[in-house]
Amino acid sequence: MKELVEYLVKALVDNPEQARVTEVEGEQSVIYEVRVAPEDMGKIIGKQGRIAKAIRTIVRAACVKNGKKAIVEILE
């Protein structure tokens, strides 16, 4: 699942080499922390958060098979 998040993020930014995704696994959920270059922050969030919401929707739908809840956090 981490690979899916990395693929989506790196496809959207201008500096894919600076994009980092870390996975924090809990008992009932998995948190994916996304870090990108400051100039790429707007491309990940999108107008009114539409791109960020779309990424979260895709990841949640893909995690249904695992039986865990997925959370995508976009950090600076």
VEXMI-34373 format. One line per field, with one value per residue: residue in three letters; x, y, z of N, C-alpha, C, O in turn. Coordinates in pm, 1 decimal, always signed. Example, Ala and Ser with C-alpha at 12.3 -4.5 7.8 and 13.67 -1.06 7.14 Angstrom:
REM VEXMI-34373
residu = [ALA	SER]
nxx = [+1319.0	+1285.0]
nyy = [-569.0	-225.0]
nzz = [+780.0	+708.0]
caxx = [+1230.0	+1367.0]
cayy = [-450.0	-106.0]
cazz = [+780.0	+714.0]
cxx = [+1320.0	+1290.0]
cyy = [-330.0	+3.0]
czz = [+780.0	+787.0]
oxx = [+1423.6	+1340.9]
oyy = [-331.9	+113.8]
ozz = [+846.5	+803.9]
REM end
This chain:
REM VEXMI-34373
residu = [MET	LYS	GLU	LEU	VAL	GLU	TYR	LEU	VAL	LYS	ALA	LEU	VAL	ASP	ASN	PRO	GLU	GLN	ALA	ARG	VAL	THR	GLU	VAL	GLU	GLY	GLU	GLN	SER	VAL	ILE	TYR	GLU	VAL	ARG	VAL	ALA	PRO	GLU	ASP	MET	GLY	LYS	ILE	ILE	GLY	LYS	GLN	GLY	ARG	ILE	ALA	LYS	ALA	ILE	ARG	THR	ILE	VAL	ARG	ALA	ALA	CYS	VAL	LYS	ASN	GLY	LYS	LYS	ALA	ILE	VAL	GLU	ILE	LEU	GLU]
nxx = [+81.7	+199.4	+358.6	+170.5	+80.1	+321.4	+362.2	+139.5	+188.7	+446.3	+392.2	+252.5	+408.9	+671.8	+928.6	+1007.6	+1208.0	+1233.7	+1009.7	+865.3	+736.5	+617.2	+531.7	+319.0	+218.5	-63.8	-282.7	-545.3	-535.4	-356.2	-118.5	-18.2	+237.4	+301.5	+556.2	+667.9	+852.7	+854.6	+763.8	+603.7	+382.5	+129.0	+49.8	+1.9	-203.7	-401.6	-671.3	-890.1	-844.1	-896.4	-733.5	-587.8	-799.9	-887.5	-665.3	-671.8	-919.3	-871.8	-670.0	-802.9	-1003.1	-846.3	-741.8	-944.7	-950.1	-752.2	-860.0	-804.3	-804.5	-710.1	-509.3	-414.1	-171.7	-63.1	+235.1	+463.4]
nyy = [-118.8	+119.8	+163.7	+232.7	+483.1	+626.3	+615.4	+763.3	+1015.4	+1086.4	+1105.5	+1339.3	+1559.1	+1809.5	+1762.0	+1465.7	+1321.0	+1428.5	+1356.8	+1183.7	+899.0	+767.9	+489.9	+424.3	+187.5	+82.7	-86.7	-102.8	+66.1	+223.8	+468.0	+689.5	+898.1	+1176.3	+1354.4	+1632.3	+1853.2	+2202.3	+2371.2	+2201.0	+2151.4	+2267.4	+2132.5	+1877.2	+1913.0	+2059.6	+2250.6	+2370.6	+2140.2	+1915.6	+1727.4	+1607.2	+1492.6	+1310.3	+1138.3	+1029.4	+895.7	+698.3	+546.3	+459.8	+299.4	+100.4	-18.5	-157.3	-431.2	-524.3	-494.8	-293.4	+48.6	+323.5	+611.0	+913.8	+1148.8	+1473.1	+1623.3	+1891.5]
nzz = [+0.0	+69.4	-150.9	-343.0	-249.8	-266.9	-544.6	-641.8	-525.5	-623.2	-892.4	-909.6	-828.5	-887.4	-802.1	-759.8	-631.5	-381.2	-247.0	+20.3	+183.4	+475.7	+677.5	+940.4	+1151.8	+1327.0	+1563.2	+1457.6	+1243.6	+971.8	+919.3	+675.3	+620.9	+435.5	+287.2	+110.9	-111.0	-23.0	-232.8	-378.0	-229.1	-277.2	-506.3	-417.5	-234.5	-375.9	-531.1	-295.6	-153.1	-306.6	-448.8	-241.9	-102.8	-295.3	-313.4	-55.0	-66.4	-263.9	-137.8	+94.6	-20.7	-135.6	+90.3	+207.5	+165.1	+338.0	+585.8	+759.5	+869.5	+672.0	+685.6	+546.1	+586.3	+520.3	+549.6	+637.5]
caxx = [+0.0	+291.5	+402.9	+62.1	+84.9	+441.5	+337.9	+47.1	+252.4	+556.6	+336.8	+192.8	+500.8	+780.9	+1051.5	+973.4	+1315.9	+1217.8	+886.2	+887.7	+618.1	+648.2	+416.3	+310.0	+112.6	-124.7	-362.0	-661.2	-519.6	-223.4	-104.0	+82.8	+280.8	+356.1	+636.9	+715.0	+920.5	+758.2	+702.3	+510.0	+272.9	+3.1	+13.5	-50.3	-329.6	-497.0	-768.2	-986.9	-812.3	-955.3	-637.1	-562.0	-918.3	-888.0	-561.9	-723.7	-1026.4	-811.0	-599.1	-903.9	-1067.6	-750.9	-714.8	-1061.2	-915.6	-667.8	-938.9	-755.7	-836.7	-591.4	-512.3	-305.9	-142.9	+32.3	+314.4	+566.9]
cayy = [+0.0	+233.6	+184.2	+302.6	+622.8	+684.6	+629.5	+874.0	+1141.3	+1117.2	+1140.4	+1472.4	+1666.9	+1844.2	+1707.4	+1335.6	+1267.6	+1482.2	+1304.4	+1074.6	+842.2	+675.7	+411.2	+400.5	+88.2	+63.2	-209.8	-100.7	+161.0	+249.6	+609.0	+717.5	+1036.8	+1220.5	+1476.6	+1676.8	+1983.0	+2311.3	+2424.0	+2101.4	+2133.0	+2303.8	+2031.2	+1760.6	+1949.5	+2093.8	+2356.1	+2334.8	+2007.9	+1810.1	+1621.2	+1536.1	+1411.6	+1200.4	+1042.9	+959.7	+805.9	+583.8	+463.7	+394.4	+193.7	-9.4	-81.7	-233.0	-573.3	-557.0	-488.1	-184.3	+183.7	+394.3	+756.0	+980.3	+1280.6	+1549.0	+1701.3	+1976.4]
cazz = [+0.0	+71.7	-288.1	-411.5	-207.2	-327.1	-688.0	-662.3	-487.3	-713.7	-1023.0	-903.5	-790.7	-978.3	-744.8	-701.3	-548.4	-246.1	-188.3	+115.1	+245.2	+584.7	+718.7	+1084.0	+1163.8	+1457.6	+1572.6	+1368.7	+1133.9	+915.9	+886.0	+575.0	+631.4	+307.6	+293.6	-20.4	-110.4	+3.3	-355.5	-430.4	-134.5	-341.9	-605.0	-345.0	-170.2	-480.6	-500.4	-191.5	-100.4	-389.5	-481.0	-116.5	-75.5	-392.2	-271.1	+64.2	-109.6	-332.6	-40.0	+179.0	-99.1	-154.1	+220.3	+253.9	+161.3	+452.2	+708.6	+844.0	+824.8	+622.9	+703.1	+474.4	+642.0	+440.1	+643.6	+579.0]
cxx = [+87.1	+338.8	+297.8	+64.7	+206.1	+421.5	+248.1	+114.4	+360.7	+507.8	+284.2	+292.5	+607.3	+913.9	+1024.0	+1083.0	+1306.7	+1090.8	+917.9	+754.4	+664.0	+519.0	+424.2	+190.7	+67.0	-203.9	-474.3	-645.6	-374.4	-221.3	+10.0	+114.9	+352.9	+430.9	+687.4	+788.2	+816.4	+690.6	+602.7	+387.2	+137.1	-43.6	-43.9	-186.4	-436.0	-591.9	-874.2	-966.3	-863.0	-858.4	-605.7	-678.6	-924.8	-784.7	-611.6	-833.0	-970.2	-744.3	-697.6	-970.8	-974.5	-725.3	-831.9	-1029.9	-834.7	-744.0	-890.3	-797.0	-708.7	-613.3	-391.3	-291.0	-39.3	+103.4	+416.6	+704.1]
cyy = [+126.6	+265.7	+260.5	+451.2	+692.1	+709.9	+750.2	+1008.1	+1180.3	+1154.9	+1283.8	+1586.8	+1692.0	+1784.3	+1571.4	+1278.0	+1318.6	+1431.9	+1183.2	+1029.1	+745.6	+611.5	+385.3	+308.4	+74.5	-66.6	-214.2	-7.2	+170.4	+396.3	+623.2	+866.3	+1075.6	+1352.1	+1507.9	+1809.5	+2093.4	+2365.7	+2327.0	+2082.4	+2162.7	+2200.6	+1907.1	+1791.9	+1982.2	+2204.4	+2301.3	+2191.7	+1891.4	+1695.8	+1539.6	+1444.3	+1290.6	+1094.3	+962.5	+859.5	+680.6	+489.9	+391.6	+277.9	+74.7	-83.8	-164.0	-382.2	-616.0	-555.5	-381.8	-50.7	+254.8	+543.9	+813.2	+1120.6	+1348.1	+1645.2	+1785.7	+1919.7]
czz = [+0.0	-69.3	-368.8	-376.7	-269.0	-476.2	-716.1	-635.2	-587.0	-853.3	-1025.8	-885.3	-897.6	-931.6	-680.1	-611.9	-404.6	-177.2	-100.7	+173.2	+353.3	+632.2	+868.6	+1105.5	+1308.2	+1457.7	+1470.3	+1249.6	+1089.9	+875.5	+785.8	+582.6	+503.0	+329.5	+153.3	-4.6	-90.0	-122.3	-419.3	-341.9	-198.3	-442.8	-538.4	-284.0	-274.1	-437.4	-406.0	-141.7	-182.5	-419.0	-355.9	-82.4	-169.0	-355.1	-152.0	+27.2	-177.0	-232.7	+51.1	+106.3	-117.6	-23.5	+272.2	+259.7	+284.2	+584.5	+804.9	+783.7	+784.7	+637.6	+629.2	+532.1	+553.4	+534.2	+569.6	+607.5]
oxx = [+52.1	+357.1	+332.0	+52.6	+194.8	+460.1	+277.9	+99.3	+366.1	+575.7	+272.5	+263.1	+630.5	+1002.2	+1017.8	+1054.6	+1365.6	+1068.1	+988.7	+669.8	+740.3	+411.8	+523.1	+76.3	+147.9	-194.0	-496.1	-733.4	-282.7	-311.1	+120.8	+29.7	+453.5	+375.8	+742.5	+785.8	+702.5	+573.1	+525.0	+297.5	+40.7	-163.8	-128.8	-274.8	-549.7	-592.3	-938.6	-1060.5	-871.6	-897.6	-597.7	-658.3	-963.2	-812.3	-595.3	-838.3	-1015.9	-760.0	-677.9	-992.6	-1019.3	-690.3	-817.9	-1077.6	-846.5	-696.3	-931.3	-820.9	-608.8	-720.2	-279.0	-384.0	+60.6	+42.4	+452.4	+804.6]
oyy = [+227.2	+382.6	+343.3	+535.8	+804.4	+815.1	+830.2	+1102.8	+1295.2	+1228.8	+1343.2	+1700.2	+1609.0	+1758.7	+1562.5	+1195.1	+1258.6	+1462.4	+1091.8	+1111.4	+652.8	+671.8	+331.3	+346.3	+57.1	-146.7	-316.0	-1.8	+130.1	+443.5	+574.9	+950.4	+1014.7	+1448.2	+1421.4	+1870.5	+2079.8	+2402.2	+2367.2	+2005.5	+2089.7	+2183.1	+1839.2	+1706.2	+1936.9	+2246.1	+2200.0	+2128.7	+1779.4	+1579.2	+1416.9	+1331.3	+1181.4	+974.6	+840.5	+750.2	+569.6	+368.1	+274.0	+171.5	-39.9	-201.7	-233.9	-452.2	-729.7	-609.7	-380.4	-39.1	+247.2	+596.5	+766.2	+1201.1	+1286.7	+1735.8	+1757.0	+1977.5]
ozz = [-61.8	-103.5	-453.3	-465.4	-318.1	-527.3	-804.7	-712.3	-630.7	-924.5	-1133.0	-923.1	-985.5	-1013.5	-557.5	-525.5	-314.6	-60.1	-142.9	+208.1	+326.4	+627.4	+918.1	+1080.6	+1399.4	+1364.8	+1404.6	+1163.5	+1161.6	+805.8	+809.0	+554.0	+466.5	+383.2	+85.2	+102.4	-134.7	-118.6	-505.9	-376.2	-175.1	-462.7	-596.0	-282.2	-261.5	-321.5	-433.3	-93.6	-132.2	-414.4	-362.3	-38.2	-127.0	-364.0	-148.3	+83.6	-149.9	-241.6	+81.9	+164.2	-115.4	-26.6	+372.6	+349.0	+329.8	+684.2	+920.9	+663.5	+856.3	+606.7	+647.9	+527.9	+515.9	+591.0	+455.4	+566.2]
REM end
